[in-house]
Amino acid sequence: MSNPLSSLFSVLKVFLPIFLFFMVVGAVAGFSHRLDTVQDYLIAEADVRLQGERYVFQFTCDANNSVYVYSVDENKGKYLADLSVLLALKETELELPAERLEEYRNLISALLGGAVGGVNLKSVLKKPAAGWSWKWVKKTIIGVVGSVSGYSAGYYLGARYDTGCESSLVASALNDEEVMFNVEYAQLVVGLLQLKNLQGAALSQTGNAIYEWDKAPAFMCSPPLLAAKEQVDVLVEEDFKDLRSEEFLLIDRVTAMHNKIASTAAYKTLTDAQTYKHAEQFDQFEDSDSAVGERIRESRQKWDQACEVVGQMVF
């Protein structure tokens, strides 16, 4: 019977040197991408607020009790110590819950060209001259695991070294026009994505909206909401070089309007009867004297009445 300790030492003898080597390689690569870490942090922590009629991003750092307010229109910001100014900042509908950030992180990273780390294992996996053997395969597997895990651990540590909200790198990023444009753009993209799955929308078992956001009952029944939706259609086609409060105001307005409708009993009636109202397969039964026909007529009448109620809502 083989000695377990002996087997462990033989594994560690291969694993540790490879792990430590690639950890250093990963740390060096990660360190050069610290700005990406800071950018991700700023996207996640940006609190969208209204200052008068203009939108600002508020960043709060508990580590040094500081608050930084960045103007979307002026493309600049400053640290604030005046409590009255902070209290004057109004909340908006443009919240970015942590779960939504995770849901859209991959898309945001693709849009902004986020950091990607990897290891070329082609040489490690090359067939040995003496042919394959279990001993060589085992050693190779240990090497692959050691290199990948080492690089990943090193990259993680390097990319996050001295990137706290109180760090000089964050202070520098807050004054970097490209970084802050990326933060603005990411917030706008997430705002648009959230319109596709607004809170209160009818959801499937997967947690996604059953309808495309512009075909949801609220948009079908509310002329003001539909008009705002048409403005959004124009917005998504634009090639932005800079962002202004107007873009955030539009998304904020659509979100607020939809949330107001979604909180009503009429909206619940609309979502409950939506399938009966619009599914074409029910048309053939509408004039039937059967219980199914009666259910369809009843549901469609309720939908029409609820739609009329929503259509009269003023914002």
C-alpha positions as CSV (number, residue, x, y, z in Angstrom):
1,M,0.0,0.0,0.0
2,S,1.4,3.4,-0.9
3,N,2.1,5.9,1.7
4,P,-0.5,8.8,1.6
5,L,2.0,11.3,2.8
6,S,4.5,10.2,0.2
7,S,1.8,10.6,-2.5
8,L,0.9,14.1,-1.2
9,F,4.6,15.2,-1.2
10,S,5.1,14.0,-4.7
11,V,2.0,16.0,-5.8
12,L,3.1,19.1,-4.0
13,K,6.6,18.8,-5.4
14,V,5.2,19.3,-8.9
15,F,2.2,21.6,-7.9
16,L,3.8,24.2,-5.7
17,P,6.7,25.4,-8.0
18,I,4.3,25.7,-10.9
19,F,1.6,27.4,-8.8
20,L,4.0,29.9,-7.3
21,F,5.6,30.7,-10.7
22,F,2.3,31.3,-12.4
23,M,1.0,33.2,-9.4
24,V,3.8,35.7,-9.9
25,V,3.1,35.8,-13.6
26,G,-0.6,36.4,-12.9
27,A,0.1,39.0,-10.3
28,V,2.2,41.0,-12.8
29,A,-0.5,40.8,-15.4
30,G,-3.2,41.6,-12.9
31,F,-1.3,44.7,-11.6
32,S,-1.3,46.2,-15.0
33,H,-5.1,45.9,-15.1
34,R,-5.8,47.6,-11.8
35,L,-7.6,50.4,-13.6
36,D,-10.1,47.9,-14.9
37,T,-10.8,46.8,-11.3
38,V,-11.3,50.4,-10.3
39,Q,-13.6,51.0,-13.3
40,D,-15.7,48.0,-12.4
41,Y,-15.9,49.3,-8.8
42,L,-17.0,52.8,-10.0
43,I,-19.7,51.2,-12.2
44,A,-21.0,49.2,-9.3
45,E,-20.9,52.0,-6.8
46,A,-22.2,54.9,-8.9
47,D,-25.3,56.2,-7.2
48,V,-27.4,58.1,-9.8
49,R,-28.9,61.2,-8.3
50,L,-30.7,64.4,-9.4
51,Q,-29.2,67.7,-8.6
52,G,-31.9,70.2,-9.5
53,E,-32.7,69.0,-13.0
54,R,-29.3,67.5,-13.8
55,Y,-28.0,64.1,-13.2
56,V,-24.9,63.4,-11.1
57,F,-23.1,60.2,-10.0
58,Q,-22.5,60.0,-6.2
59,F,-19.6,57.9,-4.9
60,T,-19.4,57.3,-1.2
61,C,-16.2,56.0,0.5
62,D,-16.7,54.8,4.0
63,A,-13.0,54.2,4.5
64,N,-12.2,57.9,4.5
65,N,-15.7,59.3,5.0
66,S,-15.6,61.1,1.7
67,V,-18.3,61.7,-1.0
68,Y,-17.5,62.5,-4.6
69,V,-20.2,63.9,-6.9
70,Y,-19.6,63.7,-10.6
71,S,-21.7,65.8,-13.1
72,V,-22.9,63.9,-16.2
73,D,-23.2,67.2,-18.1
74,E,-20.0,68.9,-17.1
75,N,-17.9,65.7,-17.2
76,K,-16.2,66.6,-13.9
77,G,-16.7,66.3,-10.2
78,K,-15.5,67.2,-6.8
79,Y,-15.3,65.9,-3.2
80,L,-18.1,67.3,-1.0
81,A,-18.1,67.9,2.7
82,D,-21.3,70.1,2.7
83,L,-24.1,68.0,4.2
84,S,-26.8,70.3,2.9
85,V,-25.7,69.7,-0.7
86,L,-25.8,65.9,-0.2
87,L,-29.2,66.1,1.4
88,A,-30.4,68.1,-1.6
89,L,-29.5,65.3,-4.0
90,K,-32.8,63.5,-4.9
91,E,-33.1,59.8,-5.5
92,T,-34.1,58.4,-8.9
93,E,-35.4,55.2,-10.3
94,L,-32.0,54.4,-11.8
95,E,-30.8,52.0,-9.1
96,L,-28.4,49.2,-9.9
97,P,-28.9,46.3,-7.5
98,A,-26.0,44.0,-7.0
99,E,-27.8,41.1,-8.6
100,R,-28.5,43.1,-11.8
101,L,-24.9,44.1,-12.0
102,E,-23.8,40.5,-11.9
103,E,-26.5,39.6,-14.5
104,Y,-25.1,42.2,-16.9
105,R,-21.4,42.1,-16.0
106,N,-20.4,40.0,-19.0
107,L,-22.2,42.3,-21.4
108,I,-20.7,45.4,-19.8
109,S,-17.2,43.9,-19.9
110,A,-17.6,43.1,-23.6
111,L,-18.8,46.6,-24.3
112,L,-16.0,48.3,-22.4
113,G,-13.2,45.9,-23.3
114,G,-12.7,44.5,-19.8
115,A,-9.5,42.8,-18.7
116,V,-9.1,39.2,-19.7
117,G,-6.3,37.0,-18.4
118,G,-5.2,33.6,-19.7
119,V,-2.4,31.1,-19.9
120,N,-1.2,29.4,-23.1
121,L,-1.0,25.7,-22.2
122,K,-0.2,24.4,-25.7
123,S,3.4,23.5,-24.7
124,V,2.2,21.8,-21.5
125,L,-0.2,19.6,-23.4
126,K,2.1,18.7,-26.2
127,K,2.5,14.9,-26.5
128,P,5.8,13.7,-25.0
129,A,8.5,12.1,-27.2
130,A,8.4,8.9,-25.2
131,G,4.6,8.6,-25.6
132,W,1.8,8.9,-23.1
133,S,2.0,7.3,-19.7
134,W,-0.2,7.6,-16.6
135,K,2.6,9.1,-14.6
136,W,3.2,11.7,-17.3
137,V,-0.6,12.4,-17.6
138,K,-0.9,12.8,-13.8
139,K,2.1,15.2,-13.8
140,T,0.6,17.1,-16.6
141,I,-2.8,17.4,-14.9
142,I,-1.1,18.6,-11.7
143,G,0.8,21.1,-13.8
144,V,-2.2,22.4,-15.6
145,V,-4.2,22.8,-12.3
146,G,-1.2,24.5,-10.7
147,S,-0.6,26.9,-13.6
148,V,-4.2,27.9,-14.0
149,S,-5.0,28.2,-10.3
150,G,-1.7,30.0,-9.7
151,Y,-2.2,32.5,-12.5
152,S,-5.9,33.1,-11.4
153,A,-4.9,33.7,-7.8
154,G,-2.0,35.9,-8.7
155,Y,-4.1,37.9,-11.3
156,Y,-6.9,38.4,-8.7
157,L,-4.5,39.7,-6.1
158,G,-2.5,41.9,-8.5
159,A,-5.6,43.4,-10.1
160,R,-7.0,44.4,-6.7
161,Y,-3.8,45.6,-5.1
162,D,-4.4,49.1,-3.6
163,T,-7.7,49.7,-5.4
164,G,-9.8,50.6,-2.4
165,C,-12.1,53.6,-2.6
166,E,-9.5,55.6,-0.6
167,S,-6.6,54.8,-2.9
168,S,-4.9,57.3,-5.2
169,L,-5.8,55.1,-8.2
170,V,-9.5,55.7,-7.5
171,A,-8.9,59.4,-7.1
172,S,-7.1,59.4,-10.4
173,A,-9.8,57.4,-12.2
174,L,-12.5,59.9,-11.0
175,N,-10.6,62.5,-13.0
176,D,-10.0,60.3,-16.1
177,E,-12.4,61.3,-18.9
178,E,-12.3,57.9,-20.6
179,V,-13.0,55.9,-17.4
180,M,-15.8,58.2,-16.4
181,F,-17.4,58.0,-19.9
182,N,-17.2,54.2,-19.5
183,V,-19.0,54.5,-16.1
184,E,-21.7,56.7,-17.7
185,Y,-22.1,54.4,-20.7
186,A,-22.3,51.3,-18.6
187,Q,-25.0,52.9,-16.4
188,L,-26.9,53.9,-19.5
189,V,-26.7,50.4,-21.0
190,V,-27.8,48.7,-17.8
191,G,-30.7,51.2,-17.6
192,L,-31.8,50.2,-21.0
193,L,-31.4,46.5,-20.2
194,Q,-33.5,46.9,-17.1
195,L,-36.3,48.3,-19.3
196,K,-36.5,44.9,-20.8
197,N,-37.2,43.3,-17.4
198,L,-38.8,46.0,-15.3
199,Q,-39.8,45.3,-11.8
200,G,-43.4,44.1,-11.6
201,A,-43.4,42.8,-15.2
202,A,-45.0,39.4,-15.8
203,L,-42.2,36.9,-15.4
204,S,-41.6,33.4,-16.6
205,Q,-40.3,30.6,-14.5
206,T,-36.7,31.5,-15.6
207,G,-37.2,35.0,-14.0
208,N,-37.1,36.8,-17.4
209,A,-40.0,38.9,-18.7
210,I,-42.5,36.9,-20.7
211,Y,-43.0,39.8,-23.2
212,E,-40.5,42.0,-24.9
213,W,-40.5,45.2,-22.9
214,D,-42.2,47.3,-25.6
215,K,-45.0,44.7,-25.9
216,A,-45.8,44.5,-22.2
217,P,-49.3,45.6,-21.3
218,A,-48.2,48.8,-19.7
219,F,-46.7,50.1,-22.9
220,M,-49.7,48.9,-24.9
221,C,-52.2,50.7,-22.8
222,S,-50.4,54.0,-21.8
223,P,-49.9,56.5,-24.6
224,P,-47.4,58.6,-22.6
225,L,-45.4,55.4,-21.8
226,L,-45.5,54.3,-25.5
227,A,-44.4,57.8,-26.6
228,A,-41.4,57.6,-24.2
229,K,-40.6,54.1,-25.5
230,E,-40.4,55.5,-29.1
231,Q,-37.9,58.0,-27.8
232,V,-35.9,55.2,-26.3
233,D,-35.9,53.4,-29.7
234,V,-34.2,56.5,-31.2
235,L,-31.8,56.6,-28.2
236,V,-30.5,53.1,-28.7
237,E,-29.5,53.8,-32.3
238,E,-27.3,56.7,-31.5
239,D,-23.5,56.5,-31.4
240,F,-22.6,58.4,-28.3
241,K,-19.3,60.3,-27.9
242,D,-20.6,62.0,-24.8
243,L,-23.7,61.6,-22.5
244,R,-26.0,64.2,-21.1
245,S,-28.7,64.3,-18.4
246,E,-31.4,64.0,-21.2
247,E,-30.5,60.3,-21.8
248,F,-30.7,59.4,-18.2
249,L,-33.9,61.5,-17.7
250,L,-35.6,59.5,-20.4
251,I,-34.8,56.1,-19.0
252,D,-35.6,57.4,-15.5
253,R,-39.0,58.6,-16.7
254,V,-39.9,55.4,-18.5
255,T,-38.9,53.3,-15.4
256,A,-40.8,55.6,-13.0
257,M,-43.9,55.5,-15.2
258,H,-43.8,51.8,-15.6
259,N,-43.3,51.2,-11.9
260,K,-46.3,53.4,-11.1
261,I,-48.5,51.4,-13.5
262,A,-47.1,48.1,-12.2
263,S,-48.2,48.9,-8.7
264,T,-51.9,49.1,-9.6
265,A,-54.6,46.5,-9.6
266,A,-55.3,47.3,-13.2
267,Y,-51.9,46.2,-14.2
268,K,-52.3,42.9,-12.4
269,T,-55.5,42.3,-14.3
270,L,-53.7,43.1,-17.6
271,T,-50.9,40.6,-16.9
272,D,-53.3,37.9,-15.8
273,A,-55.5,38.3,-18.9
274,Q,-52.7,39.1,-21.4
275,T,-52.6,35.6,-22.9
276,Y,-56.4,35.3,-23.3
277,K,-56.5,38.8,-24.9
278,H,-53.7,38.4,-27.5
279,A,-53.0,34.7,-28.1
280,E,-54.5,34.1,-31.6
281,Q,-55.3,30.4,-30.8
282,F,-58.1,31.6,-28.5
283,D,-59.8,33.6,-31.3
284,Q,-61.6,30.6,-32.7
285,F,-63.2,29.9,-29.3
286,E,-64.3,33.5,-28.5
287,D,-67.8,33.1,-29.9
288,S,-68.3,29.6,-28.5
289,D,-71.1,28.9,-26.0
290,S,-68.7,26.6,-24.1
291,A,-67.1,27.4,-20.7
292,V,-63.9,28.1,-22.6
293,G,-65.5,30.7,-24.8
294,E,-67.1,32.4,-21.8
295,R,-63.7,32.5,-20.0
296,I,-62.1,34.0,-23.0
297,R,-64.8,36.7,-23.5
298,E,-64.7,37.5,-19.8
299,S,-60.9,37.8,-19.7
300,R,-60.8,40.0,-22.8
301,Q,-63.4,42.3,-21.4
302,K,-61.5,42.6,-18.1
303,W,-58.3,43.3,-20.1
304,D,-60.0,46.1,-22.1
305,Q,-61.4,47.7,-18.9
306,A,-58.0,47.6,-17.2
307,C,-56.3,49.0,-20.2
308,E,-58.7,51.9,-20.3
309,V,-57.9,52.6,-16.6
310,V,-54.1,52.6,-17.3
311,G,-54.6,54.7,-20.4
312,Q,-56.1,57.5,-18.3
313,M,-53.3,57.6,-15.8
314,V,-51.4,60.9,-15.7
315,F,-47.7,61.2,-14.8
